[in-house]
Amino acid sequence: MSWNARVARIAPFRVMSLLEIAQAREAAGHDVIHLEIGEPDFATPAPVVTAGRDALDAGQTRYTPAAGLPALREAIAGHYAEHFGAAVDPARILITPGASGALLLASQLLAGRGDRVLMADPNYPCNRHFMALAGAEVDAVPVGPESGWQLDAELVARHWQADTRLAMLATPSNPTGHMLDAGRLAAVADTVKACGGELLVDEIYQGLCYDLPPLSVAATTPDAFVVNSFSKYFGMTGWRLGWLLAPEAAVEPLTRLAQNVFLAASTPAQHAALAAFTPECREILEARRLELGRRRDALLAGLSRLGLAPSLPPQGAFYLWLDVSRVSDDSEAFCRALLEEENVAITPGTDFALAGGEHHVRIAFTTGEARLEEAVSRLERFLARR
Ligand SMILES: Cc1ncc(COP(=O)(O)O)c(C=O)c1O
């Protein structure tokens, strides 16, 4: 049999096989500390669960319009106005099955065969893969602490080519947790505009930031494409709900795409998500953000005791990108050995970085402080044997 050649360009997500080994060890009675998957140990907030249950009881199980429930699109627009100072017409918001659904729509609209797409390396691998599936070539630009682990205006200008169509950012970033502030974000947007391209910003970790106030490119660049989700800040990973904010002219073709590729996002999930914007829910979510900030600080304190803390601490998301070159230049072997010897599951950098992934790992601070401290002690023991 022969498959579509584009699929051959899609690398497996290595963290999934690591998770499988971790789960098998757990089933065999080992006490595994999970710091590998991008999903905190919090349940979906109770007001959202109740609203979802009420929607099911009320028979809200039929298709919504392809672009989503009007009330939810309005609630998201209200969220932009209230928290990010962005005036957004609800008609520019399409509700999607997770940010993944939004990325699918945006990549199919913006990146075709022969187009080049600029993004930072390291990045969230699926973002790269969506572009490859659309037929585009990805130019992954190596970034490091000197540009705050992000593309900046100078890098975009330097790497832009005649057939570059799109620049993609993710802020806060997965896997580094680093953010672009409003000034640097606007500078990238101006550069992309001057180059005659489009800007796509993945803001899925928006709201999960610990040093800078949360921000949206929508406040300064109304013609940017913006991906977001209920998965992370709102604690709704398994509900599969996200959104795409698009310039007005793109809404019609995007809606046509949505009608064809998924018809509509989950109806009960959309009704549940309406409760995510209530003050009651906001209070829960903000308490969780503060808890994640404390976890970050505990992990940083532990790593600095081992002399391993990164020079630039993560400002957002729930990830820490750690250089382990002092002890390993094979992050996959490093992660496997740490799991097998000490039952600590973290992710090899090769999942995220085309350059330098072999000596980086990603640690997700998605579990409580005591477990993080225990993980650092196990890491210390592990390193002492190296
Ligand atoms: C940067 C980034 N974008 C998009 C996604 C997709 O998220 P979802 O489809 O759950 O909304 C993830 C998931 O981890 C992510 O880290």
The ligand as an SDF file (V2000), in Angstrom:
LIG
                    3D

 16 16  0  0  0  0  0  0  0  0999 V2000
    1.4340   25.3340   21.6620 C   0  0  0  0  0  0  0  0  0  0  0  0
    0.2550   24.4430   21.5370 C   0  0  0  0  0  0  0  0  0  0  0  0
   -0.6470   24.6930   20.5720 N   0  0  0  0  0  0  0  0  0  0  0  0
   -1.7330   23.9140   20.4030 C   0  0  0  0  0  0  0  0  0  0  0  0
   -1.9710   22.8140   21.2160 C   0  0  0  0  0  0  0  0  0  0  0  0
   -3.2110   21.9850   20.9820 C   0  0  0  0  0  0  0  0  0  0  0  0
   -4.1000   22.0790   22.0400 O   0  0  0  0  0  0  0  0  0  0  0  0
   -5.6440   21.6910   22.0330 P   0  0  0  0  0  0  0  0  0  0  0  0
   -5.9650   21.0900   20.7100 O   0  0  0  0  0  0  0  0  0  0  0  0
   -5.8300   20.7520   23.1810 O   0  0  0  0  0  0  0  0  0  0  0  0
   -6.4000   22.9630   22.2510 O   0  0  0  0  0  0  0  0  0  0  0  0
   -1.0660   22.5100   22.2490 C   0  0  0  0  0  0  0  0  0  0  0  0
   -1.2770   21.3390   23.1290 C   0  0  0  0  0  0  0  0  0  0  0  0
   -0.4930   21.0070   23.9790 O   0  0  0  0  0  0  0  0  0  0  0  0
    0.0750   23.3520   22.4110 C   0  0  0  0  0  0  0  0  0  0  0  0
    0.9870   23.1310   23.3670 O   0  0  0  0  0  0  0  0  0  0  0  0
  1  2  1  0
  2  3  1  0
  2 15  2  0
  3  4  2  0
  4  5  1  0
  5  6  1  0
  5 12  2  0
  6  7  1  0
  7  8  1  0
  8  9  2  0
  8 10  1  0
  8 11  1  0
 12 13  1  0
 12 15  1  0
 13 14  2  0
 15 16  1  0
M  END
$$$$
